[in-house]
């Protein structure tokens, strides 16, 4: 595939993955971990920060791995990659005469791959704060490209002709900022592949060490996830669920992609374009006559709360085919399409105010989990996590994935960190004074 095609695919990927899941990262992403102020419980964190966060990668996967670190330097706004030969940032400078407007692979003398041998661990320290970051983990090599504009073109699994398509790889997302502390999460919004878990050790308010864990999918469960996706195809006659399993030429399962990712890979053959239509119509019919009450988990103006809580409540009704809510800016939402629900785009991406953002996040989560027509669904976020994805029409990728997560925690769609106070379906870890991030890749 020629390089201009790679760029085109990257731009397309960026267009349909609005959070931390695009292939182009020229500016800070709107990652899940950056959205704790509008998606999760929405409370302020008093942080001191740690510019030199220690990262430890443990490989019990059964094969050698390569790790990479990328993100944005918050001080300059420039894209950076961690060099494995100097442990300093390689800065992608706009105007670098080594490159052109067409993406080119970063020069081979810039060593990026951090080799982690099987049954070994490696530790290193980040050289500074990092925004919109990713730690990439792969069975082989990943290709990073750049342009004279300092644009970082990330690896993608969108095209079978790319070398990274035919290997298992994944990533976790993090931001580590001076005034916000760390936010880190496992991401399965685009696909699930490697078995990745993490532990974050920090200093708590009393000065004692505190460790939080998110363990990821159960060992060797990728085949089971694929089998259950194929079974869902037989249940509801949508072959696409099974087609979301991606295999190598020798029939090894490489990954299971999300319906949002799949919809844009195979749009012309996708019979699920109207998958949510009947459900959306039932929601619109119900809430013409019934109040939908949404706890924004923020203040009246949409700003963070000093402590976690339900926050201001917005009351919504369908009127003139729009879901209209009270609150700053009189937010309203058009009927979402299936694609809008898969990716939390369309009416959920119209961010005219902080209140609108909070409502959009909670509405998209309610559609993805299909909780709006359940008993008690008139109040969102829905309180009983055990009933998420219990309707026939729902995001079965998210349902199946969460069943195979050891502690049920991980991002399976962009707003999976929307939860009632005290719950954490996304497994978003935060700390004001982080010390050590341990990442484990197992079989």
N, C-alpha and C positions, 0 to 999 in steps of 0.2 A: 504494500500500500504506500502511495506517495505521501510526503510529509504534509502537503496541503490538505489531504483527506483526513489525516490525523487531527489537524487543527480544526477542520470542520466538525468532526465527531466531538472534539473537546468542547467546542462552542455549543453544539447541540446538547451535550451532556450538562453543561452549565445552565442552559436555559430550563431544563426540566428537573433539575435537582437544586432547589433554592437554598438549601442549608449547607452543611459541610460535606457535601457529597458530589461536588462537581469536579470535572477534570481540569478546569482552569482556575487558578488561584492567584489572581493578580492583586487582589485586595482582601481584607479580612472577610472570612466567611461568616454567615449567620448560623453558626453551629449550634447544636443543641445545648452545649455547655455554655454558650454565650447568652442563651435565652432563658436562663433560670429566672430572670427578672420578669418575664412575661409568660412563661409556660408553666413552671413549677409553682412552688408555694409563694414565690415572689417576696423574699425577705432580704434585707441588707446583710452583707458580710463585712465585718471590720477586719481588714487584712493588713499584714505587714509584708507579706510576699517573701519569696526566696528566689533570687535570680539564678542561683546555681543549684537547681534541683537535680538530685541524683536519680538516674534511671538504671534499673537492673532488669535484664532480660534473661529468663530461664527457659531453656529449650529442652523439653522432654518429648518432643514431637515424633522422634524416630528418624529424622533426617536433618541435615544442616539447613540453617535458615539465614537469610539476609534481613537486616533491619535498616530502616531509613528514618530520618526525622526531617520534617518540613514545617513551614509556617510563615508567619509575618513577624518581623521585628517591630514591636509596638513603638519603639522610639523613633524609627525612620519611616515606617509604613512599607518597607521593602520586603519582598519575598526572600526567604533564607532557607538553606539546606545545611544540615550538620555534616561537616567533613569528618570522615573516619580516620584521616591521617594526622590531623591537627587538633581535632575536637573543638574547632571554632566554626562560626557561621560562614558559609559561603553565601555572599550577598549577590542577588541578581540585580545589577544596576541598570536602570534605563540608560540607553546610549552606549552600552558596551559594544565596541566595534568588532568584537569576535563573532557576533551573531547578526542575524538579519531579521526582517519582519516575519519571515516564515520560521516556525519553530524548528530548532535544531537540538540534537542531544547535547547535554552539558558536557563540556570537554572532558576527555577520559583522564586527564591528569588531575581532575577534581575528584577525589575518592569519596564516594557517598555511601557505598554499601558497608554495613557493619556486620561482619560475619559472626554468627553465633553457632558454633559446632553443636552437633547432637549431644545431648546429655551434659551440656556445659551451660554456664551462665557468664554473662559479661556485664560490667557496670561502667557507666560513664556519667559525666556531669554536663548538663546543658550550660552553655557559655553565657546565657542571659535570658531575660524574660521572653515569652513566646505567645503570640496570639494566633488563633485559628490554626492550631498545630495538629499534626498527625504523626503518629509513630506507625510506620508501615512494616509489615512482617510478611515475608514471602519465601516459598520453597526455592525460588530461583532469583533471577535479577529483574528488577523493575527499571523502566526507562523514564527518566525525567528530562523534559525539554524546556527550552527557554527561547526568548526572542530579544531583539535589541531594545525592546520596551521594558525589559525586566519582567516579562510575563512568565509565570511558571505553569507549564502544561504537565499535568500529573498523569500517572499511569491510568489506563482505563481497560475495562473488560467489555467494551461496547463493540469490538470488532474482532472476529476470529483470526484475522491476518496479523494481529499484533502479538509479539512474543509473550507478553504478560497474560494474554487470554488463556493460554494453555498450561498455566501453573496455578496452584492454590496460593492465595494471598488475601490479606485483610489489613485492617488498621484500627487503631483507636484514636479518639479525638481529644485534644486537650488545649486549654488556654491557661497559662501561668503568668499572671499579671501582678504588678507591684501593689496596686490598690484594690484588687479583687480576689487575690489568692488564686487557687487552682480550681478548675472545673474540668473533669475528665470522665469520659464515658466510652464504653464499647459501642460500636455502630454496626447495625445490621440493616440500615435503612435501604441500602442498595442490594446487598447480598449477604449470605452467610457462607463461610468457607472454612478457614482454619479455626481450631479450638483455642480461643484466646481468653485468658482471665487476667484480673489485675487486683493489686492491693495498694492502697495509698496510706502511708504513714505520715502523720503530722504531729504538731505540738498543739494540745488543746488549751483551753482558757486557763487551766490551772498549771500549765507548764509540763504536764505529763504527756508521754507519747500516746497516740491514738491511731489505730489501724482500721480502715474500712476495706471491705472486700466485695468484688463482683466477680463471680467465678466463671461466667460465660456458659456456653453450651456443654452438655454432658459429653464425656469422651466418646469418640467414634460415633456420634449421633447424626452426622451429615447424611448418611445413607438412610437412616430412619426418617429424617425430615423429608427427604426426597420421596420416600415410599408413601408417606402420609399426604404429600402434595398430589401424588399420582392417584391416591385413593380418593381425594377430594374431587378430582376430575371425574371419577366414576360416579360419585355421589350426586353432583349437580350438573353433569354433562358439559362442563367447561374444560376442554382439553388443555387450556392455557395453564392451569395450575400445575399439571405435570410437566408441561414444557418449560417451566421455570427452572427445572433441574438442568444444569449444564454439565455435559460429559466430555471427556477427552476422547481421542480416537480409539483408545483401548477400553473405553466404557467406564473409566474411573470418574466418579462424580467430583467435579472441580468446585462447584458452588451451586447454591440455590438462590436465584435472584428474586427480588421483590416484585410485586405486580406493577409498581410504579416504574421500576427500571425496565421490566419486560414490555410494558405498554409502549415504550418509545423505541425499543429494539425491533418490535414486530407489529407495529401499528396497523399495517395493511392486512394482517391475517388475524387480528385480535377480535374475537367475538364478544369480548367483555367490555367493549366501549360503553355500553349502556347497562353495565352490571348493577349499578346502584340506583338506576332510574326509578324503579318501582318503590324502593325504600325511601328515596328522597321525596317522592310524591306523597307517600303516607305521612312522612314527617311534616310536610307543608300543610297537609289536610288537618292533621291533629292540632298543630299550633296556630291555626286560624281561630280556634275557640278556647285554647288552653294556654296559660302563661308558661313560657319556658324561662326558668330562673337560672342564671349563670353566675356562680361565685367567681369573680374576677381574680380573687386572691391578691388584690392590690388595692391601693387607695382610690378615692373617687376620681382622681385625675389620672389614674393608671400607674402612678409611681409605686416603688417598692414599699412594702410594709416593714416596720422596724423588727417585727417578729412574724413567724409564719402564722397564717390565719386565712379564713374565708374571704376577708376583705369586702369591698363594695359588691353588692349584688345588682346585676342588670336584668330587667324583665323584658322579654322579647315576645312578639306576636307576628304572625304572617299577615301582611297587609299589602294589597296590590302586587302580589306575587314576590314580595321581598320579606325577609325576616328582619323586622325592625326592632331595635333595642333602645332602651333609654340609657343615658350616659353622655359624657362629654363628646360632642361632635355628632350626636344622634346617629350612631353606627347602624348600618343595615347591610344585609347580605343577600345576594341573588342566589337562586338555586345552584348548588354545585353540580358539576358533571362528575362522572366516575373518575376521570383523570384528575380533577381538582381534589377529590377525596384521597386518591392514592398518594398524591404528592403534596397535599395541603397548599395548593396553588389557587388561581382564579379568585373567587371571592374571599378566600382565606389568605390571600397575599396582598390584599388592598389595605395597606397599613397607613391609614390617614391619621391615626392618633394612637397613643399608648393604650387607651381603652379598647379601640378597635383591634389592636394586636392581641390583647388578652382574650377578647371574645373569640377572635378567629382561631386562636390556638385551641381553645376549649371546645369550640364547635367542630373543628376538624377531628379532634380526638374522639368526640362523641360519635361522629359518623364512621370513623375508622373502626371503632370498637362496637358500633351498632348498639348504643345504649339509649338512644332517644325515644324508642318506643317501648322500652321495658317498664315494668312497674317501678315507679319512683324516678323514671327518666326525665321528669319535668324539672329536676334539679341537677345541674352539671357543675363540676365534674361528678360523674356517677360514683356512688360510695362503695359499691360492692365489686371489688376487683375480680371476684370469682365468676361474675356474669359477663365480663368483657367477652366479645366475640361469640356470644351464645346464640345469636340469630343465624338463620340460614344464609342470609346475605350479609357478609362481613369480610374483613380482611383475613382470610384463612392463612395466609403466609404469616401474619403476625400471631395469630392464634397458635399455629403449630410451632413456630419458633419459640414463643414464650413457654410452651409446654416442655421444651427441651433445654431451656436455660436452667442451670442448677438451682439458682435462687429466684428464677422467674424474671430477672432483671436484664434489660438491654434495650437499646433503641431499635424498634422494628418499623417505625414510620417517623416522619420528622417531628411530630409533637407528642411523642410517647412519654415525655416527661411531664405531661399534664396529669396531675393526680390530686385526689383529695389530700388535705393536710395529713401528714403522717405516713403516706404511701410513697413508693418510689419504683414504679414499674420500669422506668428507663435505666435504673442503676447509675444515675448521675452522682458522681462523688465530688464533694467540694471540701475545701479546707482553707483556712486563712493563712496558716503557716506550714506549708507542705515541706517534708524532708526527703521522702523516698517514694518513688513510684516503681513498683515491681510488676512486671508483665511476664506471664507464663504462657507458653505455647505448648500444648500437650497433644497426645495422639488423637 
